[in-house]
């Protein structure tokens, strides 16, 4: 499909699809990159939307860079990309996955998108960090003392943990649909249900899917869900 490579304030990005006045900003998750938006972009184009994807720090063309993929840089990049989208499209919607959803929830709490889609969103980062602490045999006191503790997933950081506690998700005004795997080990179902109930999100649970939706069956489930919800 048609793609255009651009840079947004130094952030590598791609514009997918034929020209339209409607766009979805695509925010990827961990171990991904802007090119992985292709499947989404194909379905979005059929619905009359372009897609704007970009590389988060430490991903894609930004691998090996100085910026860390943390909430401060994630929020900064999301806001920069959204400002670009606002200048170039009349209607802006959002698609975000996993940690990309968490960055988006922090960045866009005070704005309303036309439509928002989340797959495997991290909506309860405190729960995830506490789980990582347990796995690392650490607690708040140890983390404060050491400031940073390595884990198999990501380093635990005291400054990051303090940010999480100070920036709980209390507002989300965009009409939202969520796809969640019933075997997701990074977020509990009760957290996803609580978010959906508080903010009126449409929740779809795929009982046998895990966080990353990587099997052939998962790809079919995701494609069908996107076809039903991109609008």
N, C-alpha and C positions, 0 to 999 in steps of 0.2 A: 504494500500500500504506500501511498504518498507520505513521505516524511521530510521534515526540514530541521536540520541541526542548527541550534542557536546557543547563545550564552546570555544568561540573565545575571548581570552583576558578577560575572565570573563563575556562575553555576552552569555546568553543562546541561542542556535541555533538548528535548525533541518535540516538535509539533507534528502530530499525526492526523492524516485524513484530508479530505477535500475541504475547501474554504467554507466556513460557516460562521454565523454570529453567535454560536453556542459552543462552549468548551467545558470539558471536565479536566480539572487539575488532578493528576495522578501522583500520589505520594506512596512510594514503595516501602517495604519493610526491610528487616535485616537480611543480609546475604542476597540482596537483589540489586537491581540497577534500572535505569530509565528504559532500557530496551525491553524489559520484561512487561512493559505496558502494552505490547503489541496485541495480545489476545483481547484485552479490554478495548483497545482502540478500534479494532476491526468491528466489534459489536456496536461500539458507540457511533462509528461512522454510518452504519446501517440505520441508526436512529436519528441521524442528522447532526451529530456532534463531532467536533474535533477533540483531540486529547493533547494535553500538555504535560509531559513527564520530565523528571529531572533526577540527577544523581544526588543523593544525600552524601554528606561527608563520609569518607572511608569506603565508598561504594563506587562502582563503575569507573569513570574517568577520574574520580577523586580519590581512588585507592592510593595510599601512600602519602596523602597530603597532610598538612599540619593540623587541620581542623578535626576534632573528634565528633563522632556521631552521638551527640548528647542533646539534651532538651534545648539548651541555649542556641546552639547552631541549627538544630532542627527547626525551632520556631523562627529564627531569623530567615532561614531559607524559604520556609513556607510563606512567610509574609512577603518576601521579595518576589517570589513566583506569582503570588496572588495579585500583587500590585501590577505586575506585567500583564496578567490576564485581564484585569479590570480595564486596562488601557486599550486592549486589543480585541475584546469580545463584549457583546452586549449582555450575554447571559453566562454566568460562571457557576459551575457545579463542582463537586468534590468527590473523588474516589481515593480512599486511603486504606492501607493494609497494616495490621500489627502495630509496630512502633510508630509507623507513619501516621496511624490514626491518633496515637497519643500526642505526637507533635502537633497534629492538626487541631486536636481538642484544646491544646494550650494556646496555639496561635490564633485561633478563629472563634474563641468563645463569645466575642462581642459582634460578630458579623453573622449574617444569614445568607447561606447559599441557596440557589434555586432548588438544589437536590444534593443529598449527601449519601454516599454508599460506603460502608465499612465492611471489610472482610477480616475476620480474626482480630478485632481491635483490642488494643490494650487500653482498657477503660479504668482499671484499678491497678495503677503502678505500685502503690504501697503494698498491696498483697503480693505482687511479683517480687519486689525487692526483699520483703520479709521472708519469702520462700527461698530466695537466693542466699540470704543470710543463714537460714537453717541448714541449707545444703553445704555451706562453707564453714559451719560450726562457729558462726559469729553472732554478735548481738549489737545493739546500738552503741553500747559503751566501747566495745572493741573497735567498731567502725570509726567512731569519733577519735579514738586514740591513734589508730593507724592511718586514717584519712582515706586510704584506698586499699581494697583487698581483692586480689585476683580470684576469678571463678571461671568455670567451664563455659559460661554464657557470655558474660561481660564483667569488667571490673566493678566491684561495689565502690561507690564514692560517697563520702560524707556530704560534700557540697550538693551532690545530686539528690541524695536522700532528703536533705533539708529542704530543697526546692520542692520535691514531691509533696512533703507534708504541708508546705506553705501554699501550694497551688492545687488544692483538690478540685475536682471537676464539679462545679456548682451551676454552670449555665451552658446550655446548648440549644440554640433556637432553630437550627436548620432541619427541615424535614428529612428524616434519615431512615435508611434500611440497613440491616445488619445480617451478615451471613457468618455463622459461628459453628465450629466443629464440636460435637458432643464429647470428643476425646481430647480436647484442647488441654494441654498440661500447663499452659502459661497464664490462663485466666479461668477462674471458676465460673460455672454457669450462673450462680447466684449474683455475681458481679455484673454479668452481661444483662441478666434479667432486671436487676435494679436500675441500671443505666437506661434500659429500654422503657421501663415503667415511668421513671422520673421525667424523661424527655420525649416520650411518645414515639419512640422508634419502632419500626416494624422489624421484628426478630424472626429469622429463619434459622432453625437448628438442624444441622446435618448430623444425625446421631453417630455414625461410624467414622466421621472425618476428624483428623487431628489438626493442630494449629496451622500447618503449612499447606493443607489441601493439595497434596502432590500426586496422588494416585490417579489412574485413568478415570476412575469413577468420580473422583473429586473434580477433575477438570470438566467433566460433563455437568456435574452439579453446579459448579461455578458459572459455566457458560449459560446454563439455563436460567440461573438466578439473575445474572447480569441482563440477559435478554428481557426478563420480566420487569427489571427495576430501573434500567437506564431510560430515563424519560425527563 
